[in-house]
Amino acid sequence: MAKKIRVCSVDDIEEEDVMRFDHEDKSLIIIHGPDGNFYATDGYCTHEKQHLSEGIVDEFDIECPLHFGAFDYRTGDPTVPPVCVALKTYPVVIEGDEVLVEF
């Protein structure tokens, strides 16, 4: 059974913004998409170990601040080279005004 972990309140992340979330041995990012939904992926770029929380959200892409590769954060798929390995994504659940990530 999946474990739900509270990340923040829905008001803590503005639309098209990103927040870092560390839990146990994982570092993730939470993104509030332009569609109003929240998304969670691994926090480190798969190309080099740069944290994506310092990247730029552009529509449905998160751009790595190191080499400017990008991922579709809804699926984790690479969209702009040099990244070529997908990010792991995690389900996000909204309960009341709380953003929860399922592990």
C-alpha positions as CSV (number, residue, x, y, z in Angstrom):
1,M,0.0,0.0,0.0
2,A,1.3,3.4,-0.9
3,K,2.3,5.8,1.8
4,K,1.2,9.4,1.6
5,I,3.5,12.1,2.8
6,R,2.4,15.7,3.3
7,V,4.5,18.1,1.3
8,C,2.9,21.5,1.8
9,S,-0.4,23.5,1.4
10,V,-1.7,24.1,-2.1
11,D,-1.2,27.9,-1.4
12,D,2.6,27.3,-0.8
13,I,3.4,26.8,-4.5
14,E,2.3,29.4,-7.1
15,E,1.2,28.2,-10.5
16,E,4.2,27.3,-12.7
17,D,6.5,27.3,-9.7
18,V,8.6,24.5,-8.2
19,M,9.4,23.5,-4.6
20,R,12.0,21.1,-3.3
21,F,10.9,18.3,-1.0
22,D,13.3,16.0,0.9
23,H,12.0,12.8,2.6
24,E,14.2,10.1,4.0
25,D,16.7,9.3,1.3
26,K,14.8,10.9,-1.5
27,S,14.9,14.5,-2.9
28,L,11.9,15.4,-5.1
29,I,10.4,18.5,-6.7
30,I,6.7,19.4,-6.6
31,I,5.4,21.6,-9.4
32,H,2.1,23.5,-9.6
33,G,1.3,23.2,-13.3
34,P,-0.5,25.7,-15.5
35,D,-3.4,23.3,-15.6
36,G,-3.9,23.7,-11.8
37,N,-2.6,20.2,-11.0
38,F,0.4,19.3,-8.9
39,Y,3.2,17.0,-10.0
40,A,6.1,15.3,-8.3
41,T,9.3,13.9,-9.8
42,D,12.8,13.0,-8.6
43,G,14.7,16.2,-7.8
44,Y,18.0,15.6,-9.5
45,C,18.6,15.8,-13.2
46,T,19.4,12.4,-14.8
47,H,22.1,14.0,-16.9
48,E,24.2,15.5,-14.1
49,K,23.4,15.6,-10.4
50,Q,22.0,19.1,-10.4
51,H,18.9,19.8,-8.4
52,L,15.9,20.7,-10.5
53,S,14.4,22.9,-7.8
54,E,16.7,25.7,-9.1
55,G,15.4,25.2,-12.6
56,I,12.8,27.1,-14.6
57,V,9.2,25.8,-15.2
58,D,8.0,26.6,-18.7
59,E,4.5,25.3,-19.4
60,F,4.9,21.6,-18.7
61,D,8.7,21.4,-18.8
62,I,11.2,21.8,-16.0
63,E,14.6,23.0,-17.3
64,C,17.8,22.0,-15.6
65,P,19.8,25.0,-14.6
66,L,23.2,23.3,-15.4
67,H,23.0,22.4,-19.1
68,F,19.5,23.6,-19.9
69,G,18.1,20.1,-20.8
70,A,14.4,19.7,-19.9
71,F,11.8,17.2,-18.9
72,D,8.1,17.0,-19.2
73,Y,7.3,16.9,-15.5
74,R,3.9,15.2,-16.0
75,T,5.6,12.1,-17.4
76,G,9.3,12.5,-16.6
77,D,10.2,12.2,-20.2
78,P,13.2,14.1,-21.6
79,T,12.2,16.9,-24.0
80,V,15.4,18.9,-24.6
81,P,18.9,17.5,-24.9
82,P,21.3,16.7,-23.3
83,V,19.0,14.8,-21.0
84,C,18.0,11.4,-22.4
85,V,16.9,9.4,-19.3
86,A,13.5,10.0,-17.8
87,L,12.8,11.2,-14.3
88,K,10.8,9.0,-12.0
89,T,7.4,10.5,-11.2
90,Y,5.2,10.1,-8.1
91,P,1.4,10.4,-7.7
92,V,0.2,13.6,-6.0
93,V,-3.0,13.7,-4.0
94,I,-4.8,16.8,-2.8
95,E,-6.7,16.3,0.4
96,G,-8.5,19.5,1.5
97,D,-5.7,22.1,1.0
98,E,-2.8,19.7,1.6
99,V,-0.5,18.4,-1.1
100,L,0.5,14.8,-0.5
101,V,3.0,12.6,-2.4
102,E,2.5,8.9,-2.6
103,F,5.6,6.6,-2.3
